[in-house]
Amino acid sequence: MNMDRQIFLNLKGKVTAKHAKFILLKDLADISAEEGIKQDLENLAYPIDIKEENNIVISAISIISFIKKNFHNVDLIVLGKTDVLINIADEKIDRYKTIRVILVCFLLFIGSITAIINFHSDVDMKQAHKVIYRVITGVETDKLLLLQIPYSLGIGVGMAVFFNHVFNKKINKEPTPLEMEMYTYQQNVDEYIKNNNAEI
């Protein structure tokens, strides 16, 4: 009696590939099988049709059908995700990337300054500092540098702690709020592409 060989596929969900007419199966899924066929499966070239799209969705059904054409008497078990999103990397060098980054940083810097200034103006922070200074020292004065300097430094330290970054160094290993937002955004984009693109 000829028993089917069991092959376990754990689809990777999302992969990045260069412009090509095929992608290796090991790049699409983690494969668990007998050593005799595992290497052959991993090096199997899955054909992809790039066209003009940067994203291609491949369903688990398509991968199963492809494997069945090349390997007979196998029992395929798919674990995890049911689709793989292939992001085609753009090989062209972006000459203006640095300029765009500098421009965005400048706009964010100006926007942050405007937001902080408007906030302090709305709540009348100078008057608040005068009251705090009078309460602590018992002296009425317009020279508030003793409060304003540490307060200004505190804003910077607070922002660094909140965003978990001091220049390009992380304070701890936890993801920053910005990284979490970017991760959530990317997950939503990937799900949208998977749900709205035609599968191959």
N, C-alpha and C positions, 0 to 999 in steps of 0.2 A: 504494500500500500504506500503510495507516494504522498507524504505529508507536505503541506505548503510550508515554506520557510517564512518565519515571522520577521517583518521589518517594521521598526518603529520610526516614525517621522515626527519631529518637533519643529514645526514651521517657525521661522525667525521673526515673522511679523513685518519687519522692514529691513531692507538692505540697500546699500548704495553700490551701483555698478557703473563701469565706464561704457562708452558707446561700443556695442558689439552685437553680433547676431545671435549670441548664445550666452548662457550663464551656467556655471557648474552647479550641480544639484547640492553639493556641500555648502554652497553659498546661500542657498534657499532654505535649507533645513539641517538640523542636527539629526544624524542617522545612527540608529542602533540596529545592528544586524550581525550575522555570522561574519567572521573575518574573511571568509571566502568571497563574499559578495559585497561587503561594506565598501571596500576601496573602489570596486567597479561602479557602485552606485554613486559614490561621492564624486567621481570624475566623469559622470554622465553629463553631457552638454545639453541643457534645456534650451530650445530655440526661443528667442524673443523677437518681437516685431516692434522696433523702436518708433518708427514713423516720425512724427514731429513732436511727440509727447515727452515730457520729462518724467512722468510717473506711469508705471504699468502695474496693474493688479493681476496676480496669478492666484487662482483658486486651488484649494487642496485637491478638488476633483480632477483638475487639469494635470496636476503633478502625478496623481495616482494613475490616470489613464496613460500618461507618458511612460511611467515606470512599467506598467503592465505590458506595454508594447515591446519593451526591451528585455524584460525578465518575466518568465513564465513560472507558474507554480509558486507564487509568493503571496503571503498574507500581509497586507499593508494596514497598519494601525496609525492613525494620525492623532497626535497629542497637541494640546494647546490651541493656537490660533488656526483659523480655517482659511486664511488668505495671507499672501505675501505681497507687500508693497515694494516695488523696485523703483528707487529714485536714480534716474540717469544723471550722473555727474557731468557738469559742463566743463569741458577741458579747456575752453578759451580762458586766457588770462584777462582778468578784469583790471584794466589800466587805471580806472578811476575809483577803485575801491577805497584807497587811502584818502582821497579827496572827499569822498562821500562820508567816510567815518569821521573825519575832522569836522565837516559841515554839520553832521548830526550831533556830535559832541558839543559844538559851539551853540547850536540851537537849544539843546537840553540845558546847557549851562545858563544861557540867558533866560530860558523859561523858569528854571529853578530860582534864580535870583529874583525874577519878577514875582513869583508865587510867595517867596519868603517876605519880600518887602511889602507886598499887598497884605499879607497876613498880619505883619507887625503894625501896619498902618490901621487896619480894621480894628484890632484889639487895643490900640494905643499902648504899645509895649513900653514906650518911654515913660509914660505916666505910671504904668505898673511897676517899672524899675524904681521910679522915684518913691513910690509908696513902700516897696520892699526895703529900699535903702533907709528910709526914715524909720520904719519899724525896727530894723536891726540895729541901726546906729543912734537913732534918736535925733539925727541932724537932717535938716531940709537942705538939699543941694541939687544943682543941675549938672554937676560933674559926676557922672555915673560909671566911669570907666572901671571902677572896682567891681561892679556887677556885670557890665556889658562885655568886658573881655572874657571872663570865664564862661559867661552865657554863650557867646559866639563860639568859643572853643568847644563847649558842650554840645552845640548843634552838630558840629563836624564829627565829634566822637560818637554821638548818638546815631548819626547816619551810618557811620562805619560799622557800629555794632549791629544795627538793624539789617544792613545789607551784607554783613559777615565778610567784609573786605577792607583791607588797608592797602591801597594801591593795587598790586596784582596778587597779594597774599591773602589767603583765607584765614580768619581768626580761628575757626574750628572746621571740622569735616562735614558739618551739616550743609545741605544745599541752601543757597541764598533765596530770598523771596523772588528775586528776578529770575533765577534758574527754575524755580517751581512754576512761575507763570509761563515762562518760555516752554517748559516741558508740557504743561497742560495745553497750551496753545498748539504745540506741534502734534500732540496726541489727537486733538480735535480735528486738525487739518488732515492727518493721516486717515482718521475714521471717515471724514467727509469724502476724501478721494476714493477710499475703498468702497463706500456705499454708493457713489455716483459715477465711478468709472466702469466701463465694460470690462469684464474679466476675460482673460485669454487662457 
